[in-house]
Amino acid sequence: MSLFYKVRPPKTEVENPNLLLLLHGYGSNEEDLYSFAEELPDELLIVSARAPYEMGYGGYAWYAINFTAENEKFSDLDQARSSLKLIHDFIDEIQQKYSVNKTFILGFSQGAILSYALSLNYPNKVAHVIALSGYMNVDLFPKEISTDIATDYYVSHGSVDQVIPVSWARKSPELLTKLSLSHEYSEYPVGHGVAPQNFYSFKDWIEKRL
């Protein structure tokens, strides 16, 4: 397999299950979002992937975040593109191994940034994107975006997020509208995390698409 992962098979017998792939944030690991698994629909095949770049102390990243002398952050886009290819190949492997019907991808923070980029670079590779506490990094977009993308998006952000400013997240629905892509956007009065009402909101969004 391209990536190390943790899996929760469907709790009910399903011949061609729908896949929910979980992509954690910077400095976390596959255990983080896996905590959602028990509360999510029984018929889903849930796979939580571990990012490829080890940071120590059990933390991993999809790409490095570096700082300039002026303390400005910048992303290692070469590593990000490499991770996009890894995630693409990993989805192929999981889809084949488990005879998957359609694929949902849920990313948090750095995982959300890559979920957006994956859906635009590999049109219709995933049917549904849940982007939590992330933003659309246009530097990871393809030169030409397909006009045949049928993917839809659930987007949410904490209104007092101190890691990724909510102003960055608010650009996502604007971009999705420009691209004529279906989406829902919501904010919650939390920092860089997922509020309980946020969880139940995206759970309901997923259930409606099963």
C-alpha positions as CSV (number, residue, x, y, z in Angstrom):
1,M,0.0,0.0,0.0
2,S,1.2,3.5,-0.8
3,L,0.3,4.8,2.8
4,F,0.0,3.2,6.2
5,Y,-3.6,3.3,7.3
6,K,-6.2,2.2,9.9
7,V,-9.5,0.7,8.7
8,R,-13.0,0.3,10.1
9,P,-14.8,-2.2,7.8
10,P,-18.5,-1.7,7.3
11,K,-20.5,-2.9,10.4
12,T,-23.2,-4.1,8.1
13,E,-22.5,-6.4,5.2
14,V,-22.2,-4.4,2.0
15,E,-21.0,-5.8,-1.3
16,N,-19.6,-2.6,-2.7
17,P,-19.2,-0.2,0.2
18,N,-18.9,3.5,0.0
19,L,-15.4,4.6,1.2
20,L,-14.7,7.5,3.6
21,L,-11.0,8.4,3.5
22,L,-9.8,10.5,6.4
23,L,-6.7,12.8,6.0
24,H,-5.4,14.2,9.2
25,G,-3.7,17.6,9.8
26,Y,-0.1,18.7,10.1
27,G,1.7,17.0,13.0
28,S,-1.0,14.5,13.7
29,N,-1.5,10.9,12.7
30,E,-4.1,8.3,11.5
31,E,-5.5,7.9,15.1
32,D,-6.8,11.5,15.2
33,L,-9.8,11.5,12.8
34,Y,-10.3,7.8,13.4
35,S,-12.0,8.8,16.6
36,F,-15.0,9.9,14.4
37,A,-15.4,6.3,13.0
38,E,-17.6,4.8,15.7
39,E,-20.2,7.6,15.3
40,L,-20.4,7.5,11.5
41,P,-22.8,5.4,9.4
42,D,-22.4,1.6,9.8
43,E,-22.4,0.9,6.0
44,L,-19.3,3.0,5.4
45,L,-15.8,1.6,4.9
46,I,-13.7,4.1,6.9
47,V,-10.0,4.4,6.2
48,S,-7.7,6.7,8.1
49,A,-4.4,7.3,6.3
50,R,-1.1,8.3,7.8
51,A,0.9,11.1,6.1
52,P,4.3,10.2,4.7
53,Y,6.6,12.7,6.4
54,E,7.6,11.8,9.9
55,M,8.0,14.7,12.4
56,G,8.9,12.8,15.5
57,Y,6.8,12.1,18.7
58,G,4.2,10.2,16.7
59,G,3.4,13.2,14.4
60,Y,3.3,13.2,10.6
61,A,2.8,15.8,7.8
62,W,1.6,15.7,4.2
63,Y,4.2,18.4,3.5
64,A,6.6,20.6,5.4
65,I,5.7,24.1,6.6
66,N,8.7,26.3,6.8
67,F,9.4,29.8,8.1
68,T,11.3,32.7,6.5
69,A,13.7,35.0,8.4
70,E,10.7,37.3,8.8
71,N,8.7,34.5,10.4
72,E,6.4,34.1,7.5
73,K,5.1,30.6,6.8
74,F,5.4,28.9,3.5
75,S,4.5,25.4,2.3
76,D,6.7,22.9,0.6
77,L,4.7,22.5,-2.6
78,D,6.9,19.8,-4.1
79,Q,6.2,17.6,-1.0
80,A,2.5,18.6,-1.3
81,R,2.3,17.5,-4.9
82,S,4.1,14.3,-4.1
83,S,1.5,13.6,-1.3
84,L,-1.3,14.3,-3.8
85,K,0.0,11.5,-6.1
86,L,0.5,9.2,-3.1
87,I,-3.1,9.8,-2.0
88,H,-4.4,9.3,-5.6
89,D,-2.6,5.9,-5.8
90,F,-3.7,4.9,-2.3
91,I,-7.3,5.6,-3.3
92,D,-6.9,3.3,-6.3
93,E,-5.5,0.5,-4.0
94,I,-8.3,0.8,-1.5
95,Q,-11.0,1.0,-4.2
96,Q,-9.6,-2.2,-5.7
97,K,-9.0,-4.1,-2.5
98,Y,-12.5,-3.4,-1.1
99,S,-14.5,-3.2,-4.3
100,V,-15.6,0.4,-3.4
101,N,-18.7,2.0,-4.8
102,K,-18.0,5.7,-4.4
103,T,-15.5,7.7,-2.4
104,F,-15.9,10.4,0.2
105,I,-12.8,12.2,1.4
106,L,-12.7,14.1,4.7
107,G,-9.7,16.2,5.5
108,F,-8.8,18.4,8.4
109,S,-6.5,21.4,8.1
110,Q,-3.6,20.3,5.9
111,G,-5.7,17.2,5.0
112,A,-8.5,19.6,3.9
113,I,-6.1,21.6,1.7
114,L,-5.0,18.4,-0.1
115,S,-8.6,17.2,-0.4
116,Y,-9.5,20.3,-2.4
117,A,-6.4,20.0,-4.5
118,L,-7.0,16.2,-5.1
119,S,-10.5,16.8,-6.3
120,L,-9.4,19.4,-8.8
121,N,-6.3,17.7,-10.1
122,Y,-8.0,14.3,-10.5
123,P,-11.5,15.2,-11.6
124,N,-14.2,12.9,-10.1
125,K,-11.7,10.7,-8.3
126,V,-13.8,11.4,-5.3
127,A,-17.5,12.0,-5.3
128,H,-17.7,14.1,-2.1
129,V,-15.3,16.3,-0.2
130,I,-15.6,17.3,3.5
131,A,-13.1,20.1,4.1
132,L,-12.7,21.0,7.8
133,S,-10.6,23.9,9.0
134,G,-8.7,24.2,5.7
135,Y,-8.5,26.5,2.7
136,M,-8.1,26.3,-1.1
137,N,-4.4,26.7,-1.9
138,V,-4.5,27.9,-5.5
139,D,-0.8,27.0,-5.9
140,L,-1.8,23.4,-5.9
141,F,-4.5,23.8,-8.5
142,P,-4.0,22.4,-12.0
143,K,-3.3,24.9,-14.8
144,E,-6.7,24.1,-16.3
145,I,-9.6,23.0,-14.1
146,S,-12.0,20.6,-15.7
147,T,-15.6,21.8,-16.3
148,D,-16.9,18.3,-15.8
149,I,-16.3,17.9,-12.1
150,A,-19.4,16.5,-10.4
151,T,-17.9,16.5,-6.8
152,D,-19.7,18.4,-4.1
153,Y,-18.2,20.0,-1.0
154,Y,-19.0,20.4,2.7
155,V,-16.8,23.2,4.0
156,S,-16.6,24.4,7.7
157,H,-14.3,26.5,9.8
158,G,-13.9,27.9,13.3
159,S,-14.6,31.6,13.4
160,V,-11.8,32.1,16.0
161,D,-9.3,29.8,14.3
162,Q,-5.7,31.0,15.2
163,V,-3.9,28.5,13.0
164,I,-5.7,29.1,9.6
165,P,-7.5,32.4,9.6
166,V,-11.2,32.2,8.9
167,S,-10.7,34.9,6.2
168,W,-8.7,32.3,4.2
169,A,-11.5,29.8,4.6
170,R,-14.2,32.3,3.4
171,K,-12.4,32.4,0.0
172,S,-13.2,28.7,-0.6
173,P,-17.0,29.1,-1.2
174,E,-16.2,32.1,-3.5
175,L,-13.8,29.9,-5.5
176,L,-16.2,27.0,-5.6
177,T,-19.0,29.3,-6.8
178,K,-16.7,30.6,-9.6
179,L,-16.0,27.0,-10.6
180,S,-19.8,26.2,-10.5
181,L,-19.2,23.5,-7.9
182,S,-21.9,22.5,-5.4
183,H,-21.0,23.3,-1.8
184,E,-22.2,24.1,1.7
185,Y,-20.3,26.5,3.9
186,S,-20.6,27.0,7.7
187,E,-18.7,28.5,10.6
188,Y,-18.7,27.5,14.2
189,P,-17.5,29.6,17.3
190,V,-14.4,27.5,17.9
191,G,-10.7,27.6,17.2
192,H,-8.7,25.1,15.1
193,G,-10.9,22.1,15.8
194,V,-14.3,20.4,15.2
195,A,-17.2,21.5,17.4
196,P,-19.8,18.8,18.3
197,Q,-22.5,20.5,16.2
198,N,-20.0,20.7,13.3
199,F,-19.6,16.9,13.6
200,Y,-23.3,16.2,13.5
201,S,-23.7,18.6,10.6
202,F,-21.2,16.8,8.3
203,K,-22.5,13.4,9.5
204,D,-25.9,14.4,8.3
205,W,-24.4,15.7,5.0
206,I,-22.7,12.3,4.5
207,E,-25.8,10.3,5.3
208,K,-27.9,12.2,2.7
209,R,-25.3,11.1,0.1
210,L,-25.1,7.4,0.8
